[in-house]
Amino acid sequence: AEINRMLVEAGVAVRALVPERRSLEEVFMALIEGSDQ
């Protein structure tokens, strides 16, 4: 709510704030990135 208020006060038109979701591939790659260390 705070982020939305700040954006609106700054003149930014906000339709929705949606959390970013990573794909299964992105999660998998993040898990195995350092596995060979």
N, C-alpha and C positions, 0 to 999 in steps of 0.2 A: 504494500500500500504506500509506503514511504517513497519508493522509487517512482511509482505512478504519479504521486503528488508533485514530486520534484520535476518530472518531465513536463507535466501540464503547466506548472508555474513558469517553466522556461519556454513555453510556447510550442511544445512538441505535441502533435496530435497522436494520442495513443488509442488504439482500438482494442488491443489485448496484450497482456503480458503472459507468455507461455514459457514454462521451463524447457530448456534444451534437453532433448533426449538423444542419447547415442545409439547407434545401430548395434546389433549383435556383433557384427564384424569389427566395429570400432572398439567395443569392450574387449573382445578376444585379442585384438592386436595390442591393446594396452596391457593386458595380462601377460602376454608372451614376450613383450619387447625386451625385458631384461632377464629372461629366463636362462640365457646361456652364459651368465656372468659367474 
